[in-house]
Amino acid sequence: MRTIDDRIVHELNTTIPTASFVGKVDPGLTCKELYESLMNAHTSRERIIKNCISQTSAVVKTLKEEREKADEDAALLKQLRKEQTKLKLMQSELNVEEVVNDRSWKVFNERCRIHYKPPKSQ
């Protein structure tokens, strides 16, 4: 799902023309399309990660309630720890996502700032 972020430098290098080729490609349109692709990818990934966090949080909550009823159930405790670890990993994935997004927007703004001005929502 991060392909667009992983390849943004290559994408910009191959689609945004240098000064000598400026008449052959419309950089404003290219930057606008790339902006929309980035926005869609970032929004989609964030929504999916948050959905996973929400579902895992619900599982952790349920397992905690079950643990309070059955104090010494080792299998239940093991499952709870496993789900808590999964939840922490997903939460850290949101931080990774923020770093990836920041890097992509920085590269995008460096190359497209003179060709395309995104709406103020970003």
C-alpha positions as CSV (number, residue, x, y, z in Angstrom):
1,M,0.0,0.0,0.0
2,R,3.0,2.3,0.3
3,T,4.2,1.9,-3.3
4,I,3.3,5.5,-4.3
5,D,5.4,6.7,-1.3
6,D,8.2,4.4,-2.0
7,R,8.4,5.5,-5.6
8,I,7.6,9.2,-5.3
9,V,11.1,10.4,-6.2
10,H,11.2,8.2,-9.3
11,E,7.7,9.3,-10.3
12,L,8.5,13.0,-10.0
13,N,11.8,12.6,-11.8
14,T,10.1,10.9,-14.7
15,T,7.0,13.0,-15.0
16,I,8.0,16.6,-14.0
17,P,10.1,18.0,-16.9
18,T,13.2,19.9,-16.5
19,A,13.3,23.4,-18.0
20,S,14.4,22.2,-21.4
21,F,11.4,19.8,-21.7
22,V,8.7,22.0,-20.1
23,G,6.6,22.3,-23.3
24,K,6.1,18.6,-23.8
25,V,4.3,17.8,-20.5
26,D,1.8,19.7,-18.4
27,P,3.5,19.6,-14.9
28,G,0.5,21.2,-13.3
29,L,-1.8,18.4,-14.3
30,T,0.9,15.8,-13.4
31,C,1.4,17.3,-9.9
32,K,-2.4,17.5,-9.4
33,E,-2.8,13.8,-10.3
34,L,0.1,12.9,-8.0
35,Y,-1.4,15.0,-5.2
36,E,-4.7,13.2,-5.5
37,S,-3.0,9.8,-5.6
38,L,-1.0,10.6,-2.5
39,M,-4.1,11.9,-0.6
40,N,-6.1,8.8,-1.5
41,A,-3.3,6.5,-0.5
42,H,-2.6,8.2,2.8
43,T,-6.3,8.5,3.7
44,S,-6.9,4.8,2.8
45,R,-3.9,3.5,4.8
46,E,-4.8,5.6,7.9
47,R,-8.4,4.4,7.8
48,I,-7.3,0.8,7.5
49,I,-4.8,1.0,10.3
50,K,-7.2,2.8,12.6
51,N,-9.8,0.2,11.8
52,C,-7.4,-2.6,12.8
53,I,-6.6,-0.7,16.0
54,S,-10.2,-0.4,16.8
55,Q,-10.9,-4.1,16.2
56,T,-7.9,-5.2,18.2
57,S,-8.8,-2.9,21.1
58,A,-12.2,-4.5,21.3
59,V,-10.6,-7.9,21.4
60,V,-8.2,-6.8,24.2
61,K,-11.1,-5.3,26.1
62,T,-13.1,-8.5,25.9
63,L,-10.1,-10.6,26.9
64,K,-9.4,-8.4,29.9
65,E,-13.0,-8.8,31.0
66,E,-12.7,-12.6,30.6
67,R,-9.5,-12.6,32.6
68,E,-11.1,-10.8,35.5
69,K,-13.7,-13.7,35.7
70,A,-11.1,-16.5,35.3
71,D,-8.0,-15.5,37.3
72,E,-5.6,-18.3,36.6
73,D,-6.3,-19.2,32.9
74,A,-2.9,-19.4,31.3
75,A,-4.2,-19.7,27.8
76,L,-6.4,-16.7,28.2
77,L,-3.5,-14.7,29.6
78,K,-1.2,-15.7,26.7
79,Q,-3.9,-14.7,24.2
80,L,-4.3,-11.4,26.0
81,R,-0.6,-10.6,25.8
82,K,-0.5,-11.6,22.2
83,E,-3.4,-9.2,21.3
84,Q,-1.8,-6.4,23.4
85,T,1.4,-6.8,21.5
86,K,-0.5,-6.7,18.2
87,L,-2.3,-3.5,19.4
88,K,1.0,-1.8,20.3
89,L,2.5,-2.8,16.9
90,M,-0.5,-1.3,15.1
91,Q,-0.3,1.9,17.1
92,S,3.4,2.2,16.3
93,E,2.5,1.7,12.6
94,L,0.5,5.0,12.8
95,N,3.8,6.7,13.8
96,V,5.6,5.0,10.9
97,E,2.8,6.2,8.6
98,E,3.2,9.7,9.8
99,V,6.9,9.6,9.0
100,V,6.3,8.1,5.5
101,N,3.6,10.7,4.7
102,D,5.8,13.6,5.9
103,R,8.6,12.4,3.6
104,S,6.3,12.1,0.6
105,W,4.8,15.5,1.1
106,K,8.3,17.1,1.5
107,V,9.4,15.6,-1.8
108,F,6.1,16.5,-3.5
109,N,6.3,20.1,-2.3
110,E,9.9,20.4,-3.4
111,R,9.2,19.4,-6.9
112,C,5.6,20.5,-7.4
113,R,5.4,23.8,-5.5
114,I,5.8,26.0,-8.6
115,H,3.5,23.8,-10.7
116,Y,0.5,23.1,-8.4
117,K,-0.9,24.6,-5.3
118,P,-3.0,22.0,-3.3
119,P,-6.2,23.0,-1.5
120,K,-5.7,24.3,2.0
121,S,-7.0,21.0,3.6
122,Q,-3.5,19.4,3.6
